Amino acid sequence: MPTDADHAAQSETFTPPSLEQAAQFGITWDPSVHGDSGYIQSSYPHYIYPQNSESHPVVRSSAHSLTDGAENFQDAMRSLGIAQSRDQAGSAIGTFWSPNSIDPHNQTRSSARSGYFDGFAGRANLHALTSRHVTRLLTAPAAGKGKGVRITGVEYVEYGQERTKHVVHARCEYILSAGTVHSPQLLQLSGIGPKKLLDEFEIPVVVDLPGVGENFQDRRWPPSLTKDSG
Ligand SMILES: Cc1cc2nc3c(=O)[nH]c(=O)nc-3n(C[C@H](O)[C@H](O)[C@H](O)COP(=O)(O)OP(=O)(O)OC[C@H]3O[C@@H](n4cnc5c(N)ncnc54)[C@H](O)[C@@H]3O)c2cc1C
């Protein structure tokens, strides 16, 4: 069965850094965990601030290096016994240089819009409804015993006309991508979530799934600021 990592790889076209940049900043990567034909570009910025550099011996001895004497985050981590991961897409434990959603050709942000919409907006079979707010997913029991539920439609309102509910149906499949917070919220509003919570808001329980909307954890994000006193 495909994993989240497989889906991520399918969606990207990965471009590794130049060898010079990789040596200068100590960037490592594993091509086997990346995709090469997806719609989202994944690469490294052409310019990386020199204070982020790896104090690689080659770089240290280079006459052209901007990085001599620069403090080195990865060296510091290593001195604390924290190893560098070869590629965060393979293992996100340790330190690593993460690629960005950047088009390597023009250095612009590669996003869902640029990857999946802009190039296809003229297609006759693509309909994008904007200024709508999804209020609920419509469900029905799936065929066969113990098969759970299936989504049969999406209920939404138009901004400014919130009293009127509309429904759209899909012939093939529904993809819920309302983000980290609102995807589980929509499931809960549709009756898929912890019974105790749904009862509190008088939402009819379709599936009692205690994990929906739970265990949310944000990552820690320690920014660092260095000042060159020289
Ligand atoms: C402050 C911040 C900084 C970040 N920085 C980075 C970064 O540097 N690099 C990186 O890779 N990732 C970063 N992320 C994470 C990244 O933004 C998310 O992982 C990514 O946007 C998730 O994409 P998504 O399509 O699943 O959801 P989202 O981008 O959240 O899109 C969900 C969309 O659904 C819409 N929506 C929600 N509910 C409804 C509803 N009921 N009806 C209709 N529409 C609805 C929302 O308006 C939104 O447009 C950052 C996130 C945050 C919050």
The ligand as an SDF file (V2000), in Angstrom:
LIG
                    3D

 53 58  0  0  0  0  0  0  0  0999 V2000
    3.0590   29.9310    9.5940 C   0  0  0  0  0  0  0  0  0  0  0  0
    3.3190   28.7150    8.7090 C   0  0  0  0  0  0  0  0  0  0  0  0
    4.5180   28.6110    8.0340 C   0  0  0  0  0  0  0  0  0  0  0  0
    4.7810   27.5240    7.2120 C   0  0  0  0  0  0  0  0  0  0  0  0
    5.9700   27.4620    6.5410 N   0  0  0  0  0  0  0  0  0  0  0  0
    6.2220   26.4340    5.7230 C   0  0  0  0  0  0  0  0  0  0  0  0
    7.4320   26.3790    4.9710 C   0  0  0  0  0  0  0  0  0  0  0  0
    8.2780   27.2590    5.0430 O   0  0  0  0  0  0  0  0  0  0  0  0
    7.6390   25.3280    4.1570 N   0  0  0  0  0  0  0  0  0  0  0  0
    6.7100   24.3380    4.0510 C   0  0  0  0  0  0  0  0  0  0  0  0
    6.9420   23.4060    3.2700 O   0  0  0  0  0  0  0  0  0  0  0  0
    5.5600   24.3450    4.7410 N   0  0  0  0  0  0  0  0  0  0  0  0
    5.2970   25.3650    5.5680 C   0  0  0  0  0  0  0  0  0  0  0  0
    4.1320   25.3970    6.2880 N   0  0  0  0  0  0  0  0  0  0  0  0
    3.2180   24.2630    6.1680 C   0  0  0  0  0  0  0  0  0  0  0  0
    2.4160   24.3660    4.8800 C   0  0  0  0  0  0  0  0  0  0  0  0
    1.8600   25.6550    4.7790 O   0  0  0  0  0  0  0  0  0  0  0  0
    1.3220   23.3120    4.9260 C   0  0  0  0  0  0  0  0  0  0  0  0
    1.8880   22.0490    5.1530 O   0  0  0  0  0  0  0  0  0  0  0  0
    0.5730   23.2820    3.5890 C   0  0  0  0  0  0  0  0  0  0  0  0
    0.0800   24.5470    3.2740 O   0  0  0  0  0  0  0  0  0  0  0  0
   -0.5920   22.3130    3.7020 C   0  0  0  0  0  0  0  0  0  0  0  0
   -1.2790   22.3290    2.4670 O   0  0  0  0  0  0  0  0  0  0  0  0
   -2.7640   21.8720    2.3740 P   0  0  0  0  0  0  0  0  0  0  0  0
   -3.1940   22.0590    0.9500 O   0  0  0  0  0  0  0  0  0  0  0  0
   -2.9330   20.5280    2.9920 O   0  0  0  0  0  0  0  0  0  0  0  0
   -3.5680   22.8830    3.3270 O   0  0  0  0  0  0  0  0  0  0  0  0
   -3.6800   24.4700    3.3110 P   0  0  0  0  0  0  0  0  0  0  0  0
   -2.5800   25.1270    2.5590 O   0  0  0  0  0  0  0  0  0  0  0  0
   -3.9170   24.8490    4.7380 O   0  0  0  0  0  0  0  0  0  0  0  0
   -4.9930   24.7010    2.4500 O   0  0  0  0  0  0  0  0  0  0  0  0
   -6.2680   24.4260    2.9670 C   0  0  0  0  0  0  0  0  0  0  0  0
   -7.2400   25.3440    2.2730 C   0  0  0  0  0  0  0  0  0  0  0  0
   -8.5530   24.9260    2.5980 O   0  0  0  0  0  0  0  0  0  0  0  0
   -9.3280   26.0790    2.8440 C   0  0  0  0  0  0  0  0  0  0  0  0
  -10.4330   25.6880    3.7310 N   0  0  0  0  0  0  0  0  0  0  0  0
  -10.3950   25.3040    5.0350 C   0  0  0  0  0  0  0  0  0  0  0  0
  -11.6160   25.0100    5.4750 N   0  0  0  0  0  0  0  0  0  0  0  0
  -12.4520   25.2040    4.4340 C   0  0  0  0  0  0  0  0  0  0  0  0
  -13.8710   25.0640    4.2640 C   0  0  0  0  0  0  0  0  0  0  0  0
  -14.6550   24.6480    5.2590 N   0  0  0  0  0  0  0  0  0  0  0  0
  -14.3990   25.3580    3.0620 N   0  0  0  0  0  0  0  0  0  0  0  0
  -13.6190   25.7800    2.0270 C   0  0  0  0  0  0  0  0  0  0  0  0
  -12.2800   25.9140    2.1110 N   0  0  0  0  0  0  0  0  0  0  0  0
  -11.7080   25.6270    3.3120 C   0  0  0  0  0  0  0  0  0  0  0  0
   -8.3870   27.0640    3.5120 C   0  0  0  0  0  0  0  0  0  0  0  0
   -8.8940   28.3860    3.3670 O   0  0  0  0  0  0  0  0  0  0  0  0
   -7.1250   26.8130    2.7050 C   0  0  0  0  0  0  0  0  0  0  0  0
   -7.0810   27.6130    1.5490 O   0  0  0  0  0  0  0  0  0  0  0  0
    3.8310   26.4940    7.1100 C   0  0  0  0  0  0  0  0  0  0  0  0
    2.6040   26.5960    7.7780 C   0  0  0  0  0  0  0  0  0  0  0  0
    2.3520   27.6900    8.5810 C   0  0  0  0  0  0  0  0  0  0  0  0
    1.0040   27.8020    9.2870 C   0  0  0  0  0  0  0  0  0  0  0  0
  1  2  1  0
  2  3  1  0
  2 52  2  0
  3  4  2  0
  4  5  1  0
  4 50  1  0
  5  6  2  0
  6  7  1  0
  6 13  1  0
  7  8  2  0
  7  9  1  0
  9 10  1  0
 10 11  2  0
 10 12  1  0
 12 13  2  0
 13 14  1  0
 14 15  1  0
 14 50  1  0
 15 16  1  0
 16 17  1  0
 16 18  1  0
 18 19  1  0
 18 20  1  0
 20 21  1  0
 20 22  1  0
 22 23  1  0
 23 24  1  0
 24 25  2  0
 24 26  1  0
 24 27  1  0
 27 28  1  0
 28 29  2  0
 28 30  1  0
 28 31  1  0
 31 32  1  0
 32 33  1  0
 33 34  1  0
 33 48  1  0
 34 35  1  0
 35 36  1  0
 35 46  1  0
 36 37  1  0
 36 45  1  0
 37 38  2  0
 38 39  1  0
 39 40  1  0
 39 45  2  0
 40 41  1  0
 40 42  2  0
 42 43  1  0
 43 44  2  0
 44 45  1  0
 46 47  1  0
 46 48  1  0
 48 49  1  0
 50 51  2  0
 51 52  1  0
 52 53  1  0
M  END
$$$$
